[in-house]
């Protein structure tokens, strides 16, 4: 029985942690809630950092999960700019802050997120090399893109994943010259495969982005501490006044590892191993958001999902599990992007090799369509491009695991709802 004498500690002040704290109060928990965040900013959402806020179309205050007064009003003890450096499972305590404050927990949630992977090449110490993960990164990058656009400067982006492409789009809107270096054959190859990855390459080329595929950066050269060029392993040299490393993110598992919690295999994406209720190998410790590797019954595999919706839904699911609710976490993975005049939503999980065909409903040439990744007639994932209000139908179709007629699936005149029966 949960009562007012209990203390729940949340480590990580991102969306997952903030929504977990909110859910504990909404579900009636009257005990102590402690939220420890290693950033000095209040918990915020990350999608605007590479979208609206980076483009100057959204105000800084719009990124925060709650207004600052919310935490005191709901009796959530918020510790900003404090790093947790140890979890003692035997004593059930966490130690944080420069003074080594120790607090005991009854339940602990790890929502430590992920951190950008670093380029391991010469020249990364130059002033013009950037990452994009935190609000401070976005603030700095916004200033850089403004200057590059004003001065016709060059930005080289290492990586053609979601962050790389969204920043490329933002940079072109500012007027900067952009070159994207990517080791894969198409953008987003590991997520969308070659069929749809090519669509994003064409979109960006139409807006003046240059791609260099099948290569990696080997060196960033500069003078007086400033970036001048970026070299690739095929001997090419690309002019650059700034470089963005967008080569993915690594789950922040050091705290969990130090506590002796079970981790997922790095080959499977790494992260903290949790069960279907987001419990770690310690029954009093939970994990949610980017750091959690959870079993997904629908796809028959473990997933570690680094997207907004996973944090939005995973934090509350972990909070309810901490309260003893018997709830399985099996949300269909979902993410979205906005690039130029293209808006897209993706639901499901279908990496290359998992599907046997891609079915297109609509006009891919006009970039108004839905793409379905299908295996043996069953829909694994769907992506709607400039077609709206279909996410629920797509997710029902994925969940149904029904074998569908692919000709009907491709026909816009056949209601999606009729295929999920």
N, C-alpha and C positions, 0 to 999 in steps of 0.2 A: 504494500500500500504506500503510495506516494503521499508525503505530508510536508508540513512547513519546516520540519527539522532537516530536510535533505538539501544537499548542495549539488547542483549540476554545473559542470564547467565545460565551456565551449572554447576550444583553441582554434583560432582562425576567424578573422573579421571580414570575410568576404560575404557573398550573397548567401551561401549555404549556412554559414554560422549565424548571420543576422536573422534569416528566416527560421532557423531552428529556435532561436531565442523567442521570436515572435510566437511561434507555434506553442512552445511550452506555456506561455502565458494564456494564449487563446484556449488551450486545453484545460486550463484551470490549475496548473501547477503553482503552488503558493510558496515553495521553498526558494532558496537562494539560486539565482542564475548569474553566473560570472562569464563574461565574454572577453577574451583576451586577444588583442589584435596587434600584430607587429608593425602595422603602419600607423602613422599619426592622423591620417584622415579617418573619418567615420566610415563604417562599412558602405561599400558602393558596388554598383553593377559594372561589369567589364565590357559588354558589347559597345557602349557608346565611345569607349576609348579608341576604337578603330573605325567608328562610324560617325554618328552625329556630333559628338563632342570634338573629335579630331578635325572634323570639317568646319567647326565653328557654327554649326546649326543647332546645337543644344547647349544650354547654360551649364556651368560647372555644377551648380546645386542639383541639377536634374539627375545626376548619376547616383545620388545617395539612396540607399535602401529605405531609410527612415530619416525624418528630420532629426537634428541632434537632440532635441528635448525629449524625443520618444523614449530613449533608454532610461532616463531618470523617472519619467512618468510611469513606466512599466516595471520599475524596480529591477532593471537589468544593470548589473555592475560592469561598466565598460572600461576596460583598461587599454588605452591607445598607446602605440609606440612601445609596447612591451613584448619581449620575446620569451616564450617558454623554452627553457633549456633542458628540462628533465621531467620525466614521469616516473614516479615510484609506485609500481603496481602493488607491492606488498603493503605499503603504508597508505595507498590510495591518495597520493598527493601529486600536485604539479608545482614546479618551481619556476618563477618567472621574474623578469625585471632585473635591473642592475643591482638591486639590493638583495636579490635572492628570496623574494617573498614566497612563502610556501602556503598553499591552500589545499585543504582536504576535499575530495569529491566523493559523492555516492555514485554518480554516473558521469562519464567523460565523453565528449564528442570531439573527434579530430576532424577539423575542416580546414586543414593547412594548405590546401590547393596545390598549385604547381608553380614552377619557375621556368623562365625561358632558357632554352638550351643555348650554350655559348659557342661561338666559333673558336675552335682551337687552332688558330693560325696566327702568324705574325701580323702585327698592326692593330690588334683589337683594343689596344690601350690608347689609340688616337681619339681626340675629342669628338670626331664626327661619327663614331660608331654607336649605334643605338639598339635598344630592345624595346618592346612594347608589351608590358604586362600590368603596370601600375599606373595610377592616376598621374603621378609625377612624371613617368615616362611619356604619357600622352601630352602633358603640358609642354614638356621640352620639345617633343616631336612636332607639335603644332607650330611652335616658333620656327623650327627648322624648315618645315614645308613652306611656311610663309616666306621665309628668306630665299629659299630655292626658287620658288615661283617668281618672286620679284626680280631675281638676278639671273634667271634662266639656268639655274644650277642643276646638277645631275645627282639623282639618288639611285644607288644600287641596292637592290633587295635580294638577300640570300633566302630563297624559299618561296614557293608558289602555293602555299597553303592558304587558309582563310585569312589569317592576319596579313600575310604578304600581299595578297590580292586586294584586300580592303585598303591597305595603306597605299598600294599602287594607284588605286582609283582616287583616293583622297589627294595624293601628290599631283596627279594629272589635273584634278580640279583646281589645285592651287597654281598650276602652270609649270611645275617642275618636269624636267626630263627624267624618265624612269627606265631602268634596265633591271629585269628580274632574272636571276641566275637560279636554276633549279636542276637537281640531279635526276629527276624523273623525266619521262618522255612527254608528259603533259602536266598542266596545273592540276592540283588536287587528285593526282593519280591514285593515291592510296585510299581515297574516299569514294570518288565517283568513277574511277576507271577511265580508260582512254576515250570512251564514247562521249561522255559529257564533259570530261576535262578539256577536250578540244574546243567545246563551245565557249568556255571561259577564256581560252587563249585568243580566240577570234574576237571576243568582246573587247578585250584589253588592247589588242593590236589596232582595232578600229579607233581607239582613243589614244593611240600613239605610244603605247608601252612596247618596249623591245624585250623579247625573251631570248634566253640562251639556255637551251635544255641539254641534259645529259652531262652536265659539268658541275663542279663544286668550286667554291672560292679557295684559293691557296694562300693568298697574301693581300693585305691592304697596305698600300704604300702612302706615305705622306711626307710633309715637310713642316717643320716648326710646330709639330703636334697636331697638324690638320690633315684630313684625308685628301688625297689627290687622285687615287685610282684603286681599282680592285682587279686582281688577277685571278684567272681560273686555270684549272689543271690541264687545259688544252693549249695553254700559252697565250691566250687572249688577255688583253688589258682593257678595262672599261673605265672611262673617265668617271670620277665620282667626287662630289663634295660632301657626301654623307653616305653611310651604309647602314641599312637596317638588317639585323639578324633575325629572321623569322623562320627558324628551322625546327620549330616545335617546342614543346614544354615537357619538363620532367616532374613527376609527382614529388612533392616535398615529404619524403618518408623518414627523414633522419630521426625525428622525435619518436615515431613508432618503432623504428629499428632499434633505437637506444633503449626503448622500453621492453624489447624482446617480443614484440607482436609479430605475427606471421605476415610476410609480404608476398605479393604475387610475383610470378616469374617475370623478369624484365622482357623476355621474349613475348609475353602476353600483354605487354603494356605497363608492367610494374604496378605500383600502388600498394595500399594496405588491403590485405585480404579480408573481406567481410562476407557474411552470409546473406541470405535473401531478406533479412531484416536489418541489414547494415551493422550487425554486430561483428566485432573483430574476434580474434582468438581469445581475448579476455572478455567475459560476459558483461563486464561493467564499462567497457570502452566501445564506442561506436565510431564509424568514419563515414563521411559523406562528401559529395562534390568531386572535384577533380582528382583527389587523392585516393578515392575508394575504388577497389576492384570488386565488382559484385557479380554473382551468377545470374544470368538472365535465362529463364526457362523457355521463353519464346524462341530465342536464337540458339539455345543449347550451348552457350559458351560464357566465359567471363568477359565482362566489358568494363573498361575504364573510360568514362565519357567526359571530355573537357569542354562542355558547352553549357551555356546559360541555363537551359531548362533542367539539366541534371542538378545544378546547384539549387535552382528555384524549388524543385520538387524533392530532391534528396535530403536537404536540410530538414524540412518539416517531417518527412518520413522517418528520419533518424530520431527526431524529437519525440514523435509518437511511440516509436519503439522503446526509447528510454523510459517512457511512462508505462510501459508494459502492454501497449496495444499490439495485438497480433495482426500485423499488417505486412504483406509482402511488397517489396519494392520491385516493380517490374514495368516501369514506364517505358514506352517506346521512345528510344532516343530521338531527340528533335533539335534542330538548329536552323538558323536563318542567316541570310546575308543580304546586304544592299550594296550594289556596285554600279555606279553611273545610274542608268535608268532601268537596271535589272534588279528585281526583288525576288528572293527565292526562299522557300522553306523546304527542309528535308526531314523526313521521318523514316526511321528504321535503321538497319545495319546490313550492308552488303558490300564488303570489301572485294577487290578483284580476286577472282577465283571462286567466290561463293555463289555466283549466279551463272546462268547459261544464256540469258538474253536480256536486252534492254528494250522495253516497249515504250514507244512514244505516242502520247495522246495529244493532238493539237499540232501547232505549227512551230517546229523547232527553228526554222529559218527566221520567223518573226519574233522568236523568243517569247512565245506565249504557248506553253505546253506543260504537260505533266509527264515525267519519265518514271517508269517502273522497272526495278531490278527484279527479275523473276528467276526462280529455279524450279524446274519440274512443274511449271504452272502455278506456283505459289509466289505471291508478292512478298519480297523481303524488305523492300524500301521503295519510297516514292518521293519525288522531288517536283514541287510545283513552281514553275517559273512564270512570274507575272500573271498567274492565275490564282485567285484568292478564295478563301472560305471553303477549302477542300481538305484541310489537314485532318479534321475528325474522320471524314470518310476514308482517307488514305490509311489512317491508323487502324480503323476498324477492319479494313481489308487485310492489313498485315496481321492483325490479331486473329482474324478468322482462320488463317492458314488454309483457306479454301483454294482448291484448284480452279483456276479461272480460264475462260476462253480468251486467249490473248488477242484475237480479233475484236472481241467485244471490249476488252480492256483498252484497246487503241482507238475505239470509236467514241468520239465526244458526245454522240447522241445517246449512248447507253449510260444511264445513271450509275455512278460508282456504287451507290447503295445497293443496287440490285446484284452486284457481283460478290458481295460479302456474305451472302446467305449460305 
